[in-house]
Amino acid sequence: MYDSGRENDEVAFTAALDPLFDACESPADLYAGGVKYPYVYGLTDGLYLDAMTLKIYCSGYEATPACTDMDSFKP
């Protein structure tokens, strides 16, 4: 039976993101990191990063300071 390893990919992706969200103290920090390292969000340039993308990535991390008050954050 074919196994894409998707579960392993999701575990690895989450493990990579946890330190990012733990290190950020605000949505502004999360945004600044995304502009500097856009590939974290699957982007080729930080100019493409917007609040909606950050909100999507904050799913599951809403309790972290990086995602607190995300609804009022304006890049």
TAGI-V224332 format. One record per residue. N is the residue number from 1. SS is DSSP state (alpha for helix, beta for strand, coil for the rest). OMEGA is omega in whole degrees, 0 to 359 (* if undefined). Layout:
# TAGI-V224332
n=N ss=SS omega=OMEGA
n=N ss=SS omega=OMEGA
This chain:
# TAGI-V224332
n=1 ss=coil omega=181
n=2 ss=coil omega=176
n=3 ss=coil omega=183
n=4 ss=coil omega=183
n=5 ss=coil omega=184
n=6 ss=alpha omega=180
n=7 ss=alpha omega=179
n=8 ss=alpha omega=178
n=9 ss=alpha omega=180
n=10 ss=alpha omega=178
n=11 ss=alpha omega=180
n=12 ss=alpha omega=180
n=13 ss=alpha omega=178
n=14 ss=alpha omega=179
n=15 ss=alpha omega=178
n=16 ss=alpha omega=182
n=17 ss=alpha omega=183
n=18 ss=alpha omega=180
n=19 ss=alpha omega=179
n=20 ss=alpha omega=181
n=21 ss=alpha omega=178
n=22 ss=alpha omega=183
n=23 ss=alpha omega=183
n=24 ss=coil omega=181
n=25 ss=coil omega=182
n=26 ss=coil omega=173
n=27 ss=alpha omega=178
n=28 ss=alpha omega=176
n=29 ss=alpha omega=180
n=30 ss=alpha omega=178
n=31 ss=alpha omega=181
n=32 ss=alpha omega=177
n=33 ss=alpha omega=179
n=34 ss=alpha omega=177
n=35 ss=alpha omega=180
n=36 ss=alpha omega=182
n=37 ss=coil omega=186
n=38 ss=alpha omega=181
n=39 ss=alpha omega=177
n=40 ss=alpha omega=180
n=41 ss=alpha omega=179
n=42 ss=coil omega=181
n=43 ss=coil omega=178
n=44 ss=coil omega=182
n=45 ss=coil omega=180
n=46 ss=alpha omega=178
n=47 ss=alpha omega=182
n=48 ss=alpha omega=182
n=49 ss=coil omega=178
n=50 ss=coil omega=183
n=51 ss=alpha omega=181
n=52 ss=alpha omega=178
n=53 ss=alpha omega=179
n=54 ss=alpha omega=179
n=55 ss=alpha omega=179
n=56 ss=alpha omega=180
n=57 ss=alpha omega=179
n=58 ss=coil omega=178
n=59 ss=coil omega=183
n=60 ss=coil omega=180
n=61 ss=coil omega=185
n=62 ss=coil omega=182
n=63 ss=coil omega=180
n=64 ss=coil omega=177
n=65 ss=alpha omega=180
n=66 ss=alpha omega=185
n=67 ss=alpha omega=179
n=68 ss=coil omega=180
n=69 ss=coil omega=180
n=70 ss=alpha omega=181
n=71 ss=alpha omega=181
n=72 ss=alpha omega=182
n=73 ss=coil omega=175
n=74 ss=coil omega=179
n=75 ss=coil omega=*
